[in-house]
């Protein structure tokens, strides 16, 4: 090597790292939801006593199994709810739900649409978020059995002067209803369930025991 010259080292390229991207899960969202979170009565030793109304049911969706899967929630919101809003050209100011089970879904929708996120207190019939008169609101729930919580949410929001627009979004619709308070319902899954008073429950008459579904979810689903 000639005197006075220094040997240059070849420039090394930064190490390339592959980023694992989870495949889009929107291709068969309904099946994912049903397989992961829906219980159906099938001559079972146990059946469901619903949390909201205390009525007995032959069908139940455990929202905990959905909201714990962040990728699934994002996929539901992106592939169903956001697409529906875009089709209708709705740009909401607020996405409003009620605790506890609708919050994760509503938050994901607010994040993807750029709207504000809030919730109501269905027990005290109030909302402490700064929703303004004529703000556009989309209401989100986890599921519909009686629709009571969604009705209360709509009524609370409208007392603040906001405009609740269709559709109402839910993960599950188990009543067959197409509207609530004249607002169209759009759900990720629709399965027809039946609610019974304890004295009229055919499952009880067959010897099946009514249980709290979330507390005894493993026992329900292992049958």
C-alpha positions as CSV (number, residue, x, y, z in Angstrom):
1,X,0.0,0.0,0.0
2,X,1.4,3.4,-1.0
3,X,2.8,5.5,1.9
4,X,0.4,8.2,3.1
5,X,-2.7,6.5,1.9
6,X,-5.2,5.0,4.3
7,X,-7.3,2.0,3.6
8,X,-11.0,2.8,3.6
9,X,-13.4,0.2,5.0
10,X,-16.5,-0.6,3.0
11,X,-19.7,1.1,4.2
12,X,-21.8,-1.4,6.0
13,X,-25.6,-1.2,5.5
14,X,-27.7,-1.1,8.6
15,X,-29.0,-4.5,9.6
16,X,-32.4,-5.1,8.1
17,X,-35.0,-6.3,10.5
18,X,-38.2,-7.9,9.4
19,X,-41.4,-6.5,11.0
20,X,-44.1,-9.1,11.6
21,X,-47.4,-7.7,10.6
22,X,-50.5,-9.5,11.7
23,X,-52.7,-10.4,8.8
24,X,-56.0,-8.5,8.4
25,X,-58.6,-10.3,10.4
26,X,-61.6,-8.8,8.8
27,X,-62.2,-11.6,6.3
28,X,-64.5,-13.6,8.6
29,X,-65.1,-11.4,11.5
30,X,-68.5,-12.9,12.4
31,X,-67.0,-16.4,12.8
32,X,-64.1,-15.1,14.9
33,X,-66.6,-13.3,17.2
34,X,-68.9,-16.4,17.5
35,X,-66.1,-18.8,18.1
36,X,-64.4,-16.6,20.7
37,X,-67.3,-15.2,22.7
38,X,-70.8,-16.7,22.0
39,X,-72.5,-19.3,24.1
40,X,-75.7,-21.1,22.9
41,X,-77.9,-23.3,25.0
42,X,-77.9,-26.9,23.8
43,X,-79.6,-29.0,26.4
44,X,-77.0,-27.7,28.8
45,X,-76.9,-28.2,32.5
46,X,-76.3,-24.5,32.9
47,X,-77.8,-21.4,31.2
48,X,-77.5,-17.7,31.4
49,X,-79.1,-15.2,33.8
50,X,-78.5,-11.8,32.1
51,X,-76.7,-9.1,34.0
52,X,-78.8,-6.1,32.8
53,X,-82.3,-7.4,33.2
54,X,-82.0,-10.6,35.3
55,X,-83.9,-12.5,32.6
56,X,-82.8,-16.0,31.5
57,X,-81.3,-16.4,28.1
58,X,-80.5,-19.2,25.7
59,X,-77.8,-17.1,24.0
60,X,-75.0,-15.0,25.4
61,X,-71.9,-13.1,24.2
62,X,-69.1,-12.5,26.6
63,X,-67.7,-9.1,25.6
64,X,-64.7,-9.7,27.8
65,X,-63.4,-12.2,25.3
66,X,-63.6,-9.7,22.5
67,X,-62.2,-6.5,24.2
68,X,-59.2,-8.5,25.5
69,X,-58.3,-9.1,21.9
70,X,-57.1,-5.7,20.8
71,X,-56.4,-6.8,17.2
72,X,-60.0,-8.2,16.9
73,X,-61.5,-5.0,18.2
74,X,-59.5,-2.9,15.7
75,X,-60.5,-5.2,12.9
76,X,-64.2,-5.0,13.8
77,X,-64.1,-1.2,14.0
78,X,-62.1,-0.8,10.8
79,X,-63.8,-3.3,8.6
80,X,-67.4,-2.7,9.7
81,X,-68.0,0.5,11.6
82,X,-65.6,2.9,9.9
83,X,-66.6,1.6,6.5
84,X,-70.3,2.2,7.3
85,X,-69.6,5.8,8.4
86,X,-67.6,6.4,5.3
87,X,-70.3,5.0,3.1
88,X,-72.9,7.4,4.8
89,X,-70.4,10.3,4.7
90,X,-70.8,10.8,8.5
91,X,-68.0,12.6,10.3
92,X,-68.9,12.4,14.0
93,X,-67.8,14.9,16.6
94,X,-68.2,12.3,19.4
95,X,-68.3,8.5,19.9
96,X,-70.3,7.9,23.0
97,X,-70.9,4.6,24.9
98,X,-71.7,3.4,28.4
99,X,-69.5,1.5,30.9
100,X,-68.1,-0.9,31.2
101,X,-68.4,-3.2,28.2
102,X,-68.8,-0.7,25.3
103,X,-65.9,1.5,26.2
104,X,-63.1,-0.3,24.5
105,X,-65.1,-0.5,21.3
106,X,-66.1,3.1,21.3
107,X,-62.6,4.2,22.1
108,X,-61.2,2.3,19.1
109,X,-63.8,3.9,16.8
110,X,-63.1,7.4,18.1
111,X,-59.4,6.8,17.5
112,X,-59.9,5.6,14.0
113,X,-62.3,8.4,13.0
114,X,-60.6,11.3,14.8
115,X,-63.7,11.9,16.9
116,X,-63.8,12.6,20.6
117,X,-64.5,9.8,23.0
118,X,-66.9,9.9,25.9
119,X,-69.4,7.9,27.9
120,X,-72.6,8.4,30.0
121,X,-73.6,7.3,33.5
122,X,-76.8,5.3,32.9
123,X,-77.4,4.9,36.6
124,X,-77.5,8.6,37.4
125,X,-78.6,9.6,33.8
126,X,-75.9,12.1,33.2
127,X,-72.9,12.8,31.0
128,X,-70.1,15.0,32.2
129,X,-68.3,15.4,28.9
130,X,-68.4,18.8,27.1
131,X,-70.8,17.8,24.4
132,X,-72.1,20.9,22.7
133,X,-75.4,21.7,21.1
134,X,-75.7,20.3,17.5
135,X,-72.6,18.1,17.9
136,X,-72.9,14.9,15.9
137,X,-72.8,11.8,18.1
138,X,-72.5,8.1,17.2
139,X,-73.6,5.7,19.9
140,X,-71.8,2.4,20.4
141,X,-72.7,-0.5,22.6
142,X,-71.4,-4.0,23.2
143,X,-74.6,-5.9,22.5
144,X,-78.4,-5.7,22.4
145,X,-80.6,-7.9,24.6
146,X,-83.2,-5.5,25.7
147,X,-81.6,-2.3,24.4
148,X,-82.2,-0.5,27.7
149,X,-78.6,0.9,28.1
150,X,-78.5,2.2,24.5
151,X,-81.9,3.9,24.9
152,X,-80.7,5.6,28.1
153,X,-77.4,6.7,26.4
154,X,-79.3,8.3,23.5
155,X,-81.7,10.1,25.8
156,X,-78.9,11.4,28.0
157,X,-76.9,12.7,25.0
158,X,-79.9,14.4,23.3
159,X,-80.7,16.3,26.5
160,X,-77.4,18.1,25.9
161,X,-78.7,19.3,22.5
162,X,-76.5,16.9,20.5
163,X,-77.6,15.1,17.4
164,X,-77.4,11.3,17.6
165,X,-77.2,9.9,14.1
166,X,-77.7,6.4,12.8
167,X,-76.3,3.9,12.8
168,X,-76.0,2.7,16.3
169,X,-73.1,0.3,16.4
170,X,-72.9,-2.9,18.4
171,X,-70.9,-6.1,18.3
172,X,-73.9,-8.3,18.8
173,X,-77.6,-8.0,18.2
174,X,-79.6,-10.7,19.8
175,X,-83.1,-9.3,19.6
176,X,-83.7,-9.1,15.9
177,X,-84.5,-5.4,16.2
178,X,-83.5,-3.2,13.3
179,X,-83.9,0.2,15.0
180,X,-83.8,1.7,18.5
181,X,-85.6,5.0,19.0
182,X,-85.9,5.2,15.2
183,X,-82.2,4.9,14.7
184,X,-80.9,2.0,12.5
185,X,-78.8,-0.6,14.2
186,X,-75.6,-2.0,12.6
187,X,-74.0,-5.0,14.3
188,X,-71.0,-7.2,13.6
189,X,-73.1,-10.3,14.3
190,X,-76.9,-10.9,14.6
191,X,-78.1,-14.0,16.3
192,X,-81.7,-14.5,17.6
193,X,-81.8,-15.2,21.3
194,X,-84.7,-15.6,23.6
195,X,-85.3,-14.1,27.1
196,X,-87.5,-15.6,29.7
197,X,-88.8,-14.7,33.2
198,X,-87.6,-17.2,35.7
199,X,-91.1,-18.6,36.2
200,X,-91.5,-19.2,32.5
201,X,-88.0,-20.3,31.6
202,X,-88.2,-23.6,29.6
203,X,-84.5,-24.3,30.4
204,X,-85.2,-24.2,34.1
205,X,-88.1,-26.6,33.6
206,X,-85.7,-29.0,32.0
207,X,-83.4,-28.9,35.1
208,X,-80.8,-26.4,33.7
209,X,-79.4,-24.0,36.3
210,X,-79.3,-20.2,35.6
211,X,-75.9,-18.7,36.4
212,X,-74.0,-15.4,36.0
213,X,-72.3,-15.8,32.6
214,X,-69.1,-13.9,33.2
215,X,-68.4,-15.4,36.6
216,X,-69.0,-19.0,35.4
217,X,-68.0,-18.6,31.8
218,X,-65.6,-21.6,31.8
219,X,-68.3,-23.8,33.3
220,X,-70.8,-22.6,30.6
221,X,-68.5,-23.2,27.7
222,X,-66.9,-26.5,28.6
223,X,-70.2,-28.4,28.4
